[in-house]
Amino acid sequence: MAANRVAKWDNTKFLMILCVVLGHCLYEFMDKHTGTAKSVYLFIYTFHMPVFIFLTGMFARHMVVQRRYDRVINYLLIYLFMKFLEYFGRCMTSKTRREDFFSLSYLREIREGLTRPKKGFHLFWEDGPAWFALAVAVFILVTILIQDIDRRLVLTAAIILGCLAGLDNHLGNHFASMRICTFYPVFLWGYYVDNRWFQLTDRLLVRILSGLFLVVTLIFCLKFGPNLYGKVDFLKGKCDYMALGLGVNGMVYRLLCYGLWLVLITAIISVCPKRNYFWTWLGTRTMSVFIWHKFVLIILLRLFCLQYTIKHEMPHSYMIAACCIAVIVTVLTSYLPDLRMDRLIGRAARSSAEKKHLLRR
C-alpha cells in the first residue's frame, strides 16, 4: 500500500463497497418470503450510500480547488460505460431458461437476447448503480462553480433544495435528478468537514456510542424491516413524496433523514478500524468494484442460474450464499480496470516513452 494512504479510509471504503455489492446481490432474491433479506437490505441502505458520498466529497477537495474538469468528464465516461455494460448483460440474460443450461436452445436464446432485446437503452434514465457516477460528475462540477460562495449559504440552500425536490414528481430517474438533489448536501458535508469532526470520531466515548447506535439500528431493521421495506426508496432518494404516500410532510421526514444520515456517517467512520489488514488494499480498488460488480452479478445470477439455485435449492441458506457471492464478486472485480483517465493516459505515455527508448537503442 502507498505510504501516503490512510488505512482507516481504505477500510471504510472497502466495507461500504462490500455493502453495495451485497445490497445488489440481495435485491435479486427479493420476494414475499425473504423477510431477512429485506431487513438486511433496509439496514444497508440506511448508511452505505451516505457514507460513500460523504467520503467522495471529502476526497474531492483537491479536484474542486484545482478545477479538475477532466475528472467530471471521467465520471461521465464511467457512467456511459456502466450503462452499456449493464444493458449488455441484461440482453445476454433476457431470454435464458435454467432448463436449457448451455444447451443449443440456451445458447440460441442468448443470441436472440443480444439481437432482439426486450428492453430499450435509455441513456439518461437511470435507476441502477450508474447513477452514482453521473451524480458525482454533477457534484464536482457544481461545487467547482460555487466554491467561492459562503459555505453556510451553500449548505443551507442544498438542504432546502433536497427537501423540496421530493415535491416534484417530474424529477425521479431522469438524469438521476432526484438523487442528485437529495444527496448533494451529503457530498457538501464531506467537502466542508474539518479536523474538529475527525477528532470527535476518534474519542472512545463516541466510538462506544456509535457502536451501540449501529446495533440498535440493525435490531430495529430486523424487527420492522419487512413492514418498512416499501419505504426503502425514500432512503435511496429516487422517488417523490407523492409516490411514497407522504405528501408535503415528506419534507419533514427528509430533514429528519438528513439528521439520521449525519449520525450514521459519524457512527460508521468512528467504528471503522485504523490498522492495516489483509483486506485493506481492497479499499484502494473501490472504483473497479463499483464499475464492474453489477455486470458480474448479472452473469453469475442470471446466466449461470445461481439466482434460481440459491432461491429454490437452498432457501434456508440464501443469506449466507448472498454474503459469499458479495465477497467473491468484490474481490474478483477489484482486479479489473477502474477506467480513470489520468491512469490510462499515464500508462499510454509510459508505453510510448518506452517504445521511443527502445527505438533509440
Helices and strands as residue ranges (DSSP letters): H 7-27, H 35-45, H 48-59, H 61-65, H 69-93, G 98-100, H 104-115, H 131-146, H 151-165, H 177-192, H 195-201, H 204-228, G 229-231, H 232-236, G 247-249, H 250-271, G 280-285, H 286-298, I 299-303, H 306-308, I 309-313, G 315-317, H 318-333, H 341-360
